[in-house]
Amino acid sequence: MLSLLSILLTAGISAVHGACTTGTISSLSDVSSAQGCATVNINGFTVPAGQGFTLSLANNAVVNLKGNILFGNQSWAGPLFTISGKNITFNGNGYLFDGGGPFYWDGQGSNGGVTKPRPMMKIKMSGVFQNTKIVNSPAQCFSVSNPAPLTISSVYIDNSQGDQPNANSGGLAAGHNTDGFDASTTDLTITGCTIKNQDDFLAINKGSNIVFTNNTCSGGHGVSIGSITSNVVVNGVIISNNHLSNADQALRIKTDAVATNSTVTNITYSGNTGTGLRQFGLLIDQSYPDTLGTPGTGVIISNVNFITSTTSLTVNSGAERVALNCGKGSCTGSWNWSYLKTSGGKAGPITNPPTISGSYQ
């Protein structure tokens, strides 16, 4: 008769005094037995089409990716990968998750067309998620809702293949709504990452104490707060030392025209560089989903500051350097824009501004 230890070792799991120390995942069938271990090693494999790879980890677990994870192609809602647990260390070791985007891309993203698994990566852990590549997300890439402080670092998101049209996109870029990080959370830091996509690099929908720093991003819609809907609070966001290129805009705050009872406050920009900006350098707009339409007044925006180190935004010919479209009385207080410098293009419209210091146009 096989001993319990022999059975565990055969399954790729080691145990000491009844506690699982190391588990190995080489297919979905290994997940249930390995995910409770202190160390989880993931070998490269292909997740069957229409199924998700879900890890519910023990507190303080260490996860090591040791090969590439691919996903079979099938039209379904997703997500493709979900990870949860507290104080987790996820080491990608430079390996990748491939979402198979070209199978799904039709220029419509999550707005229509074929059903796309989204988000591709659902992050519900705290701790550290690092050194991982994500390529070809079908639509939105990361959704982050960490239960305690989380740092995401050295993550490389590459959806640049979606810049080109395909047979299903009607001449448009095939990739669409390929947001890098969608965050509705508290105590999140994203640092040292690279993002190439066709939508927001970061979209903050609600939350507090969110830091986005030292990232390199290109091709999308910039770093966004919003769109902000009703009964939402965003408080304490730092956007610093990022290089943002060839995007629709570098920095944006957008609130729904019909939203009520929401606040966006204590937003700090420092040391960012934006180049090749196609439409705006900085856009603050309270008329979403319109752009520079009739602004609503149900979201109060305050304390939006450019401080410490100059944020420099250079827009293309015909683009607008700064556009500020506030509802009457809904952008409040005194804003310090002394460290915002813009160039190129033309000055944008300024509607119902608060008191702003600095020469930013």
Buried (B, 14 or more C-beta within 10 A) or exposed (E): EEEEEEEBEEBBBBBEEEEBEBBBBBEBEBBEBBBBBBBBBBBEBEBEBBEBBBBBBBEEBBBBBBBBBBBEBBBBEBBBBBBBBBBBBBBBEEBBBBBBBBBBBBBBBBEEBEBBBBBBBBBBBBBBBBBBBBBBBBBBBBBBBBBEBBBBBBBBBBBBBBBEBBEBBEEBBBBBBBBBBBBBBBBBBBBBBBBBBBBBBBBBBBBBBBBBBBBBBBBBBBBBBBBBBEEBBBBBBBBBBBBBBBBBBBBBBBBBBEBEEBBBBBBBBBBBBBBBBBBBBBBBBBBBEEBBEEBBBBBBBBBBBBBEEBBBBBBEEEBBBBBBBBBEEBBBBEBBBBBBBBEBBEEBEBBBEBEBEBEBB
